[in-house]
Amino acid sequence: MANTYTHYGIEVIRQAISDSFKSILKKAGQKYTELAVSPELDVIKYTKDGVTKYALICPRNYPDEYAEVVYLTTQTPDDCNWMLLAEDIEQQHQGATPRQRKTRAKMLLDAATTNAYEALDSADDENIFSAGPVDEEELIQLIKINLASYGVMVGELKDMEHYDVSEDMLNKL
């Protein structure tokens, strides 16, 4: 059975089959390339009718039978995260709405903020008497320093697509 969903605006077909997808392709004489994405992920690339396609193959081990869920798309996920693609499609299969892609601005800001809090925590560990509230100005300065370590200035961050970043946070920076 096959159903069509979207992941970051790209069509993805979810297909549950009781055979090996690679075996089906081989029987049809369809050549494919196994992509070295990750040891845990089985992603293949093939061309059919002049269209390049990608398939994420997820075996399902049932006690008495073999099955796979195959996710077919015409491009790699924008964030290159095949597991998020599978999670998103499975959630949609259960009735959820499609996930929104995280922007680079959000990713950078999240990482810079996490690093800033870790720096503050390690400074607190050195001084056991400083377990007070976080100084927001110091936190903002550390976030800016961390952003700069990624080669991004605050103005550049604001110029990036950032629909998933709070305007309040951007204004504080």
C-alpha positions as CSV (number, residue, x, y, z in Angstrom):
1,M,0.0,0.0,0.0
2,A,1.4,3.4,-0.9
3,N,0.4,6.9,0.4
4,T,1.8,10.3,-0.6
5,Y,2.9,12.9,2.0
6,T,5.2,15.9,2.0
7,H,8.4,16.5,3.9
8,Y,9.7,20.1,3.8
9,G,7.4,20.7,0.8
10,I,8.7,17.8,-1.2
11,E,6.5,14.8,-2.1
12,V,7.3,11.5,-0.4
13,I,5.6,8.2,-1.1
14,R,5.4,5.9,1.8
15,Q,5.1,2.3,0.7
16,A,4.8,-0.8,2.9
17,I,5.8,-3.9,1.1
18,S,6.3,-7.6,2.1
19,D,9.4,-8.1,-0.1
20,S,12.8,-6.6,-0.4
21,F,12.7,-3.3,-2.4
22,K,16.1,-3.9,-3.8
23,S,15.1,-7.4,-4.9
24,I,12.1,-5.9,-6.7
25,L,14.4,-3.4,-8.5
26,K,16.8,-6.1,-9.4
27,K,14.0,-8.3,-10.8
28,A,12.9,-5.3,-12.9
29,G,16.4,-4.9,-14.2
30,Q,16.6,-1.5,-12.5
31,K,20.2,-0.5,-11.5
32,Y,20.7,1.5,-8.3
33,T,23.5,2.9,-6.1
34,E,23.7,2.3,-2.4
35,L,24.5,5.6,-0.8
36,A,27.0,5.8,2.1
37,V,24.8,8.0,4.3
38,S,25.2,6.1,7.6
39,P,25.7,2.5,8.7
40,E,22.2,2.6,10.3
41,L,20.4,3.9,7.1
42,D,19.8,2.1,3.9
43,V,19.4,4.8,1.2
44,I,19.6,4.0,-2.5
45,K,19.5,6.2,-5.6
46,Y,18.2,5.2,-9.0
47,T,16.8,6.7,-12.2
48,K,13.5,5.7,-13.6
49,D,12.0,7.2,-16.7
50,G,14.7,9.9,-16.6
51,V,13.9,11.0,-13.1
52,T,16.4,10.5,-10.2
53,K,14.8,8.9,-7.2
54,Y,15.9,8.2,-3.7
55,A,14.6,5.4,-1.5
56,L,15.0,5.1,2.3
57,I,14.4,1.5,3.1
58,C,13.4,0.6,6.6
59,P,13.0,-3.2,7.3
60,R,10.3,-4.2,9.7
61,N,10.8,-7.4,11.6
62,Y,7.6,-9.2,12.3
63,P,7.6,-12.6,13.9
64,D,6.3,-14.6,10.9
65,E,7.1,-12.4,7.9
66,Y,9.5,-9.9,6.4
67,A,8.4,-6.4,5.5
68,E,9.8,-3.0,4.6
69,V,8.6,0.5,4.7
70,V,10.1,2.4,1.8
71,Y,10.1,6.2,1.5
72,L,10.5,7.4,-2.1
73,T,11.4,10.9,-3.0
74,T,13.1,12.8,-5.9
75,Q,15.5,14.7,-3.7
76,T,17.5,14.4,-0.5
77,P,16.0,16.1,2.5
78,D,17.0,19.8,2.8
79,D,18.6,19.1,6.2
80,C,20.1,15.8,4.9
81,N,18.4,14.0,7.8
82,W,16.8,10.9,6.5
83,M,15.6,9.8,9.9
84,L,13.7,13.0,10.4
85,L,12.1,12.4,7.0
86,A,11.0,8.9,8.2
87,E,9.7,10.3,11.5
88,D,7.8,13.1,9.8
89,I,6.2,10.8,7.3
90,E,5.2,8.3,10.0
91,Q,3.7,11.0,12.1
92,Q,1.7,12.2,9.1
93,H,0.6,8.6,8.5
94,Q,-0.9,8.8,12.0
95,G,-2.6,12.1,11.2
96,A,-0.1,14.8,12.2
97,T,0.7,17.8,10.0
98,P,4.0,18.0,8.1
99,R,7.0,19.3,10.0
100,Q,8.4,22.6,9.1
101,R,12.1,22.7,8.1
102,K,14.4,24.3,10.7
103,T,16.2,27.3,9.3
104,R,20.0,27.7,9.4
105,A,19.5,30.7,11.6
106,K,17.6,28.7,14.2
107,M,20.2,25.9,14.1
108,L,23.1,28.4,14.6
109,L,21.2,30.3,17.4
110,D,20.3,27.0,19.2
111,A,23.9,25.8,19.1
112,A,25.3,29.2,20.2
113,T,22.8,29.4,23.0
114,T,23.5,25.9,24.2
115,N,27.3,26.6,24.2
116,A,26.7,29.9,26.1
117,Y,24.7,28.1,28.8
118,E,27.4,25.5,29.0
119,A,30.1,28.2,29.4
120,L,28.0,29.8,32.2
121,D,27.5,26.4,33.9
122,S,31.2,25.6,33.8
123,A,32.0,29.1,35.3
124,D,29.5,28.4,38.1
125,D,31.1,25.0,38.7
126,E,34.4,26.8,39.4
127,N,32.7,29.2,41.9
128,I,30.3,27.3,44.2
129,F,29.0,30.5,45.6
130,S,27.7,31.9,42.3
131,A,24.6,29.8,41.9
132,G,22.4,32.8,41.2
133,P,20.2,33.6,38.2
134,V,21.7,33.9,34.8
135,D,22.9,37.4,33.8
136,E,21.0,38.0,30.6
137,E,23.5,40.5,29.2
138,E,26.4,38.1,29.8
139,L,24.3,35.3,28.2
140,I,23.6,37.5,25.1
141,Q,27.3,38.4,24.8
142,L,28.3,34.7,25.0
143,I,25.7,33.9,22.3
144,K,27.2,36.6,20.0
145,I,30.7,35.3,20.6
146,N,29.5,31.7,19.8
147,L,27.8,32.9,16.6
148,A,31.0,34.7,15.6
149,S,32.9,31.4,16.1
150,Y,30.6,29.9,13.5
151,G,31.5,32.8,11.2
152,V,28.1,34.6,11.6
153,M,27.5,38.1,12.8
154,V,24.1,39.1,14.3
155,G,23.3,41.2,11.2
156,E,23.9,38.2,9.0
157,L,21.7,36.1,11.2
158,K,18.9,38.6,10.9
159,D,19.3,38.6,7.1
160,M,18.9,34.8,6.9
161,E,15.6,33.1,6.6
162,H,14.4,32.9,10.2
163,Y,10.7,32.2,10.5
164,D,11.3,29.8,13.4
165,V,13.4,32.3,15.5
166,S,11.7,34.6,18.0
167,E,11.8,38.2,17.0
168,D,12.2,39.0,20.7
169,M,15.5,37.0,20.7
170,L,16.7,38.7,17.5
171,N,16.0,42.1,19.0
172,K,18.0,41.2,22.2
173,L,21.0,40.3,20.0
